[in-house]
């Protein structure tokens, strides 16, 4: 039997490149899951044991191979100049990973810790304290701050709030350490204790607290609400896990009760996940008989066509948002909607992963994800990007660009005859670029945080009304009038930034960044009051891709009607 089949995007393979766009990308929840190399995919069955799985005619664990490997390790141990300092777990991991990398960019080996995190992540949960932590710099020193906690999490119950500085973790000083380092120190097994020394943002008092790590939910859909009258918005950005369809059903039911007539489904930055859950999400909107994807591999179990069996599919107008962080399972959903003309796809080209991996159990708690199939969209196109040159950096950073001739080789048609392309992810029906922060805006992020910390704590004279008191109001819908930032507040911020010898270098550019500054202050204050999930609504209000999606809903409805008529004709 095959193991779990999965589709997942990983930032780990990108190294520093993925963090180059802006400092905000480095925000790391303490539960940040280990993610498989960008774009991995799995599908669900019972995980295999090593004993009952064969690849071709060679069983995994065949004595000659394992003997050769053991001999090599023994020779290294006895003869290598620094043999006594070798981490044999790391040596094994790097050896197996190098072997898999020859095959494709998405087959991976996981040591026991990584494998356990991978499997836990698929349950839409993790074990930790439930806080988002971020590095910010002042006076040349990086410190780690809590920006938000999650509902009823250990961190929330311990009283951690926006602006709290983490000084030590289990007695170890963490000033100057990255938020990833601090995150790893804070994470741990369920029931274990994390001992943190905190400087509270509001009182500036230093306190040492003990937090017992526990289960913290990590939903696929962090937020869903009405953007405006009749238009629903569902943020499906956190992967396809075992609970995804159930979460979507709850979100849609709630939105319908509020009067939703059309929907924007946001798959941007969705790294993928469980293949079957992607199929069920697509099936929610595709009528019975519609093809969702075709899967092809070496063995019968890897060869199948997935079709919708939904006799009462959702018929509301639908727009789907994607970008280059939308991978695997996200691309299955977007590809099915595009090929079947069920939705308009808006945004930027998706990642481009059309490979399926099986998750295989190995001894001592480790695991393997091995590519066992390819998948194709309903029109028969593969969206997998070329990786034949073996250059992993170029592959994960989209350095290979298809020529028009190559695009046409992979071209196909939707149900209504629209031309679409393969070989390079899903090309949106309408391309709208993501707004990128410029260097000045990036440089201002630290000052904006520290000023918001003062505001939220009530320490800015004449602006005490911005003080955030009491517990976070989770599930809040941020209204345009909340935390509006005036020109007077902007003037005070300019004085604040000019008091710092590093920040004031951006002083002459502040007027041109006035809109950005006021927006980011509002975002920080909303985070302090309502948590990071609700605060993201501030950015959604200004999102050009979402604005275009709202504008495109009538065309999405016309497209779906045309597709439905076409299906009725062909079925007669």
N, C-alpha and C positions, 0 to 999 in steps of 0.2 A: 504494500500500500504506500501511496505517496504521503508526504507530510503536508503541513499547512502550506497553502499557496498564498503568496503575499506580494503586494506591490507597494514599495516604499521608497521615498526620496531621502537621501542622507546628505547632511551638510558636512559630515566628517571627511568625505573624500575631497571636498573642495579646499580644505585647509584654510589659510587666511584669506583666500580670494573672496569667499562669500561674505566676509565681514568688511570688505573694502568700501562698500557703498555708503554706509553711515554708521555712526557709533551706536545708534539705536538697535541695529541688528544684533549687537552683542548682549542684549538683554537676555538673561538666563534664569528661568524658573529653577528652583532647587530640584524640581522633578524632571528637568529637561531630559527626555528619553534618549537612550542610545539609538541612533538611527542608522539603518543599513545604508551601504553605499548608494548614492543618490539614484532613486528610481526603482528600488527592489520591489518584487511582487511575489505574493504567496497565495495559495488557495487552500481552503480548509478541509481537512480530513484528520485522521489520527496520525500524529507524528510517528515516524519510523524508528525502529531500533536499527542499530548498525548491522545486526545479524540478518535481518530479513530483506535488506535492500541490496539490489545488484545494479550496477551501472554497466549496461551491455553484458558481457560475459565475465567481467572482473568484479568479484564482490569487494565492497569497501572493507578494508582491514585484511586484505589478502596477505598471507604470511610473508611473502618475499618482499613486498613493498614496506611493510611495517618493520621487517628485519633490516632492510637497507637503511631506513630512517634511524632506527635504534643504533646501528653501527656507526652512522655518521655522527650522531650525538655523542657517542662514547669516545670517538676519535677526537672530537672537539674538546670534550671534557678533559681528556688526558694530555693533549698536546697544545691547545691554544694558549697563547702567552698570558691571557687574563681569564683562564678557564674557571678559576674559583669565583669570579665575579659575575659569571653569566646568569641571566634570568632565563631559566630553561622554559618557563611558560611562555615568555615573550619570544624566545627562539622558535618554539613549536608554532606559535601563532603566525609569526612572520613567514615561516617556511611554507605552511599550508596556504596562507594568503597569497604568497608569490605564485604558487602553483595554480591557484584559482584565477589569478589575474591574467594568466596566459589565455584562459578560456574566454572571459568577457568581463566587463567592468562591474557586473552585478552579482556574481557568485562570491560568497563571503564566508569566512570562518569566524566564529565567536567563541571566546573563552567562556568559562562558566558564569562569570559575573555579567558579561555582556548578553549572553544567551538568556539568562534569567530576566534581565531588564527588558529584552526584546519580547519575551512571552508575556510578561506582566503588562507591558505597554498595550498589548492587544486586548486587554480586559478593560480598557478605558480607565485605568487607575495607575497609581504608583504609590510607593511608600516613602514618606518624607515629612516635612513640616508644613508644606503648602504655602510657600511664599515666592514671589518674584523678586530677584535681587539683581542690581545693576551697578556697574562701576561708574563713578564720576570723579573728576579731578578738580582739586583746588590747591593753590599754592604749590603746584608741581607734584602733589601726592595723590595717588589713586586710592580711593576707599570704596567699600562695598556698602550699598544702601538697600534697604527694603523699600520697594515702591508699591507693593500690593500684597495682600494675603487673599486666600480663597475661602469661600463660605464654610464656616464651621471647621476650618482646618486647625491643626495644632498651633500653628503660628498665630492665627486669629484669636484662638482662645487664650494664648499666652500674652496677648495685648500688643503684638507687633503691628506697626502702622507705617504709612508713608513717611519717608525721611529718616527712619531709624537706621543708625550706622552700626554695622557689625564690627566690633573691635577684636574679639577673639572667638574661636570655635574650639571647644574642648581644651581650653588653656593655651592654644596656639594663636599668636598674633597674626592677623590677616591684612593689616594695612599694607598697601602696595601690591597685594595679590590680586589676580584676576577674579572676576565673578565666577568663572568656571572652576577655579581652584576652590573658592569658598563653597560653591554648590556641592562639589564632591565631598567636602568635609562635613557639610550639613546633612547630606543624604545618608541613609543607612537602613538597617532592617527594621521591620515593624516591631514596635515595642521598645526599641533601644532609645537611649537618651542622647540628645544633642545639648551641650552646655554652651550657651552663648552669652558673651558680654556685649551689651547694647548701650549705645548713647541714643536716648530717645530724641526724636526730632522736635517734639513739642516742648518738652521741659529741659532738654539738654542734660538731664540727669543720666548717670551711668549705673547700669544694673546688670547683674548676672542672673540669667534665668535658665531653667532646665525645661526642655521641651521633649515630650515623648513622641517619637515618630509614629505615624499611623497611616492608614489608607487615605488617599486623597483622590477624589474623582478627577478624571481628565477627559471630559466629553469631546466627542468629535465636533459637536456644534456648540461653540462657546456662547453664541448670541443669535437671537432671531427676534425681529420686531417689524412694525410697519414703518417704512421710510416716510411715507406720506399716505394720504387717504387711498386705500385700496391696493397699495403696492407693498407686498411683503419682501423682507430681506432675510435670508438664511446664510449665516456665516459657517460654511462647512470647510473649515481650514485645518482641522486637527487630525486628519487622516481618517481612514475607513477601518473602524474597529468592530468588535462583536456587537456593540450597542448602537451602531450608526443608524440603522434603519428605524429602530425604536425611537431614537432621539428625533429623527426627521418626522416621524408620524406625530409625535407630541408637538413639535414646532408648527407643523402645518395645521393641526387641529386648533391650536391656540390662535394662530394668525387668521384662520377662517372665522373664528368666533369674533375677531376684531374687525372683520369686513374685508379680508384680503380677496382681491379679484385677479391679481397677477403676481408673479414671483421673480425675484432676482436671486439666483443661487450662486454663491461666491465660493469658487474652488481655488482661488489664488493661494499659493504657498501650501496647498494640500499635497503632502508627500506620497500619498497612496495608502496602501494597507491591504486588508483582506479582500480578495477578488470577489468572493460571493456577495459581500456587502455592497461593493460597487455595482454588481449586477442588480441587486435588490433596489438600490437607489434609482438606477436607470429605469428599472421595471415599473417604478412608481408612476412614471410619466409616459411610458410607452405602451400602446395598446397590445393586447394579446396577439402573438404571432410575430411581433417585431423582433428582428435580430439585434442582439446587443453586442456580441463579439463571437469570434471563432477562435478556438485554441488548437494549436497543432504542435505535436511533439513526437518522440520516438515510440512511445508505448500507447496502447489503447486508452488508458486512463487519462492521458494527456491530450486526447483528441476529442473535441466536442464542440458543439455550437450552442451558445446560450441564447435563449429566446424568452421574451416576455410571456408570462401566462396571466397577466393582469387584465381581467375583463371589465374593469371599471377604473382605468388609468386616469390620472389628473389631466384635465384638458385646458387649464388656465394658461394664458400667455406666459412664456418662460424665456428668460435671458440668463446665460451662464457666463460668469467671469473667470478667466484663466490668465496665468502668466508663466514665466519659465520655472517657477517653483511648483507648478501643477504637474504631477508625475504619476505614471502607472495607473493606479485605480482611478485617479482623477481624469486621466486621459481616456480611459475606457468609457466613463460617463459622458465626457464632453464629445468624444468621437461618435458614440452611439446617437446622441442628440443631434449632432451635426449631420451625420449620414442619413438619419431618418427624418431630417428637417423638422425635428420637434422643438428646437430652440435656436435662437441666435447666439453665437459664441462671440464674446467681446473681450478684448484685452491684448495680450501678447502671446507669441508662440509658446506652447507648452514645452516641457523638458524633452520629450521624445524618447520614451522607453516602452518598447513593445515586447519585452521578455518576461517570462514567468519563472519564478523560483519555487522549488519545494524546500520546506524546512525539514532538516534531518537531524534527529538526535544522535549525538556521539557520546562516547564514554566520559565519565568524570564531569558530567553536567555541561559539556560544551556542545556546540551545534554548528550546522552547516546550512547555508542557503545555496542551492545549486540550480542553475538554469536548466529547466526540463521542458520548456515549451516556448513558443512564440504566440502572440495573439494578433488578431486582425480585426479592424473595425467592420461594421456591417457591409460596407461597400467593397471589402476585400483588401483594403490598404494596410500596410504596416507603417506605424509611425516611428519605428525604431531608427535612431540616428546611427550613422556609420561609426564603428569603433575599430575597423580593421587595421588602422595604422599603429595601434597599440599605444598611442599617446593619451594617457589618462587625463592629463591636464587639459589638453585641447578638447577632449570629449566632454568633461564636466563643465568646461567654461565656454562651450559653444563656439569654439574657434574655427570649426569646419562649416563653411557656408555652401549650400547647394547652388549650383548654377541653374539657370532657367531650364536648360535641357534636362538636368537631373530631376528637377521638380516635375517636369512633364512626364518623365518615365514613371514616376510614382503617382501620377494623377488618377483621379477616380471621379465618380459622380454621385450626388445625393439622390434621394427618391424623386425629387422634382427636376433633376438634371443640372443642378448647380455643380460647377467644377471645384473639386477639392484636391488637396495634395497630401502625400505621405512622405516618409523618409526623414522627416525633420520635426516631429511632434505634430500637434494640432495647430494649424494656422487659423486664427480667428476669422469669422466672417467680417468683422470690422476691427482693425488694429488701432488700439489706443494705447499710447506709451504711458508707463508709470512715471509719475512726477518724481524726479530725483532731487534730493537736497544738494545745494551747492556747498562749496568749502566754507563759506562764511556761516551758513546755517548750521553746518556740522560743528564748527568751532563754538557756536553759541549754546549748544545743548547743555554743557556743564553749568554755565551761568544761569540758564533758564531753570534748571533743576534746583540749584541752591537758592535762587530768588523765590521760587514756588515753595520751597521748604520753609522759608521765612514767612511768606504769606499765609500758608496753611497753618502755621503755628501761632499766628496773630502777632508777629513781631515787627510788622511794617506799619509805621505810624500813619494814622489817618486811613488805613486800609484794613482795620481790624475785622471788618465785615467778611473778609475772605477766609477768616479762620475756620478750619474744619475740625469740628468737635464730635466726640462720640464715635460710635461704631460705623463701619462701612455700610452703606445702603446698597446691598447687592440686588441685581435684577432691575436696576433703575433705568428708566428711559430718559436720557439727558435732553433737556429742553434748551432751545436756542438762547433763552434768557439766563440760563444758569452759568455762573462764573464768566459772564461777559467781561471783557477787559477793556477799560477805557483809555483814552489818550493820556489822562492824568497818571494812570498806572504805568503806562509806557515811559513817561518822563522819569518816574521814580526808578524804573528798571535801568534806564540809561545812567542815572547817578550810581546805582548799585554796581553796574559793570565797570564803570570808570574808576571805582575804588580798588580794583584789582590790577596789578601791573601786567598780568598776562592777558586777561580778558579785555582790557581797555584798548588793545591793539585793533579790535574790531569796531571800536567806537565810531569811527567815521563812516561806517557802512550800516549803522543801525537804522537810519531813516528808510533806507531802501528795503530793509527787511522787517519793516513795522508789522505788516500783515502776518508774516511767519511768526514773529515774536509773540504777538497777541494770541495767535492760535495755539502755540506750544505752551504758553502759560496756562491757558484754559485747559489744555489736555492734562497737564500735570495736576492742576487743582481738581479736575474731575476724577483723576486716578486716586487722589487722596480721599475724596468723598465717596466715590462709588465703585472703586476697584478698577483694575486694568481692562477688564472685558467691556464694561459699560463705557469707560472713557474712550475706547476706540471709536465710539459713535461720533466723537468730535472730528476725527479724521475722515470718517465716512461722509460727513456733511460736505467736505471739501474735495472728495475723491472724483477726479475727472472720468475715470472708467465707470464708476457707479452712475454718474450723471448721464453718460452716454447710454448706459443700460436702461435707465428710466425712459430716455428718449426713444429707445429702440423697441420698447414693449409692443406698440401697435404693429410694427413690422414683424415681430416674432409671432404675433397672433395670426397675421395673414399667411405667413410661411407654414405654420402648423395646419391651418385650414386647407391650404393647397396640398400639403402632404397627405392629409386625411382623404381628400377627394381622389388623389392619385391611387391610394391604397384601395379605395372602394371600386375604382375602375378595374384595377388589375385582379381583384378578387372575384370579379363577375365572370 
